[in-house]
Amino acid sequence: MISHAIDAERIKLLSTRSPYWCVGIVVVLGILISILIGVLSSSTATSDASDLRDPSFFAIGVSQIGVLVLMIMAVLAVTSEFRFGTIRTTFQAIPRREMVLGAKAIVYGGLAGVVTLILSVVTIVLGTSLAGDAGSAIDLGGGDAVRQYWGIPVYAILCVLIGLGVGALVRQTAGAIVILLIWSLAIETILSSIPKVKAVAPYLPFNNSAHFLSGDTTNTGGIDYPWGPYGSLLYFALWAIVIFTAGIALTQRRDA
């Protein structure tokens, strides 16, 4: 039955406009920002552009803005069905609700993974080629670049799980999107800067995702993580799985 659920989600994905818009925004912004950073880097003296030689900067449009858009797309995959009442038909066709959400995770997570994998390679290679001398120090086959190639897709897939989980918990598009935006863009930054509560900063999920993607064990923004970058990845993955599982559990208990 899982294959039928996946086919159903694939048809929904291809027959609605929002995924096309979301993927289009991710592609355009990711490439444009890579071009912009590459051009700016090439016009800056090498001695002043050391930070721009980090391959992660060329993929920042994908890893920060693009993944956020894909997470919103995952929210829409759940909340739109509740909004228009199509979720009742879905649950009638596939009574096992965990299978429905699991199929959404496979389809939307797979899409996010493929899109970000391609874009992470394209943006880093493109940005490096445009950067000239400032990009000459980047090894496109080195460890830092490879971390971005596979790390960004993994991060995107986990964010899709969070988006699906929050969407299932809230069931309301605007509310779910606001929660995710405020959480990922504001709350963790604010908490990390307040002295009395700064001790929680190493345990905030999106802080850990940034720590993993940077791969830097020395420049951690003043946050003393109890683990390395890969520990941060596992910690963020745990958060994503717990939120997604909570969404499934609440969906099974509540009426459609």
TITORLUM-716285 format. One line per 2 residues: number of its first residue (from 1); for each residue x, y, z of C-alpha. Coordinates in steps of 0.05 Angstrom, whole numbers. Layout:
NUM	X/Y/Z ~ ...
//
This chain:
1	0/0/0 ~ 58/47/11
3	72/47/-64 ~ 1/70/-77
5	8/125/-24 ~ 73/148/-57
7	40/149/-125 ~ -17/190/-97
9	30/241/-67 ~ 70/244/-131
11	7/260/-170 ~ -12/314/-120
13	58/343/-124 ~ 57/347/-200
15	-15/373/-204 ~ -9/432/-157
17	24/499/-170 ~ 59/512/-103
19	115/460/-111 ~ 133/489/-179
21	135/559/-151 ~ 176/537/-90
23	227/499/-131 ~ 231/556/-181
25	245/606/-125 ~ 299/560/-96
27	333/552/-164 ~ 331/625/-183
29	353/653/-116 ~ 407/600/-106
31	439/614/-173 ~ 431/689/-170
33	462/694/-101 ~ 519/649/-122
35	532/694/-182 ~ 529/756/-139
37	578/729/-87 ~ 625/705/-142
39	625/772/-178 ~ 635/811/-113
41	690/764/-92 ~ 727/773/-158
43	724/848/-152 ~ 753/847/-81
45	826/840/-65 ~ 844/769/-46
47	871/793/21 ~ 804/823/37
49	762/765/11 ~ 786/707/53
51	716/691/79 ~ 688/689/8
53	736/633/-10 ~ 697/586/34
55	653/543/-13 ~ 594/547/35
57	587/621/19 ~ 572/607/-54
59	516/559/-34 ~ 486/604/19
61	426/619/-25 ~ 410/545/-25
63	428/526/46 ~ 395/585/81
65	341/614/36 ~ 326/555/-9
67	319/503/46 ~ 272/551/83
69	227/554/21 ~ 228/478/15
71	207/473/87 ~ 149/519/73
73	131/475/14 ~ 128/415/61
75	81/454/106 ~ 35/469/47
77	35/395/29 ~ -1/380/94
79	-40/443/111 ~ -69/452/41
81	-103/385/46 ~ -135/403/112
83	-155/472/85 ~ -191/444/24
85	-217/381/58 ~ -182/333/11
87	-148/300/70 ~ -214/263/86
89	-212/230/17 ~ -139/214/27
91	-152/180/93 ~ -211/142/65
93	-168/115/9 ~ -109/101/56
95	-135/90/127 ~ -65/83/156
97	-50/156/168 ~ 23/145/186
99	31/116/116 ~ 2/180/85
101	51/225/121 ~ 107/175/108
103	92/179/33 ~ 93/255/37
105	161/251/71 ~ 189/206/16
107	162/247/-42 ~ 175/317/-15
109	240/297/20 ~ 264/264/-44
111	247/326/-85 ~ 283/371/-35
113	344/325/-33 ~ 351/322/-109
115	340/396/-120 ~ 390/418/-66
117	441/366/-87 ~ 442/393/-158
119	441/465/-136 ~ 495/457/-83
121	543/431/-137 ~ 521/482/-189
123	525/542/-143 ~ 593/525/-114
125	624/510/-182 ~ 592/571/-213
127	610/618/-156 ~ 681/592/-154
129	690/602/-229 ~ 664/673/-225
131	706/690/-164 ~ 772/689/-202
133	833/693/-157 ~ 789/695/-95
135	762/626/-112 ~ 828/596/-133
137	840/569/-63 ~ 777/527/-64
139	786/453/-79 ~ 721/432/-112
141	737/360/-94 ~ 762/376/-24
143	729/360/43 ~ 698/429/53
145	664/428/-15 ~ 642/356/-9
147	610/371/58 ~ 566/422/23
149	549/375/-35 ~ 519/322/10
151	507/362/74 ~ 458/412/44
153	412/357/15 ~ 412/320/82
155	396/385/118 ~ 340/399/67
157	309/330/77 ~ 309/338/153
159	278/407/146 ~ 223/376/103
161	208/328/160 ~ 203/387/207
163	157/424/159 ~ 112/363/152
165	111/352/227 ~ 94/424/244
167	42/425/189 ~ 9/363/217
169	11/391/288 ~ -17/460/271
171	-59/443/209 ~ -64/517/191
173	-18/544/137 ~ -4/614/163
175	6/592/234 ~ 53/536/216
177	95/580/170 ~ 99/635/222
179	122/585/274 ~ 177/558/229
181	201/627/206 ~ 203/657/276
183	236/594/304 ~ 290/587/252
185	304/660/238 ~ 293/696/304
187	281/656/367 ~ 346/617/367
189	387/679/349 ~ 355/718/406
191	364/663/457 ~ 436/654/437
193	450/728/450 ~ 417/734/518
195	470/721/572 ~ 423/690/623
197	396/638/575 ~ 456/632/528
199	472/564/559 ~ 416/533/518
201	447/557/452 ~ 487/492/439
203	422/452/445 ~ 380/492/396
205	367/452/333 ~ 379/503/279
207	443/526/314 ~ 467/455/308
209	448/451/234 ~ 491/513/221
211	548/482/261 ~ 545/420/219
213	543/456/152 ~ 601/501/171
215	643/443/195 ~ 684/492/236
217	704/468/305 ~ 738/534/323
219	694/590/297 ~ 627/572/328
221	599/641/339 ~ 616/639/413
223	575/576/424 ~ 610/519/460
225	580/456/430 ~ 588/392/470
227	599/354/405 ~ 630/362/336
229	596/378/270 ~ 572/307/259
231	544/305/329 ~ 505/368/312
233	478/333/250 ~ 453/274/292
235	423/321/343 ~ 386/360/290
237	363/295/258 ~ 335/273/325
239	295/338/330 ~ 268/328/260
241	247/256/273 ~ 214/274/340
243	174/331/309 ~ 153/289/249
245	133/231/295 ~ 93/279/339
247	56/302/277 ~ 39/231/259
249	16/214/330 ~ -29/275/334
251	-57/262/264 ~ -77/191/285
253	-113/217/347 ~ -151/275/316
255	-209/277/267 ~ -193/294/195
//
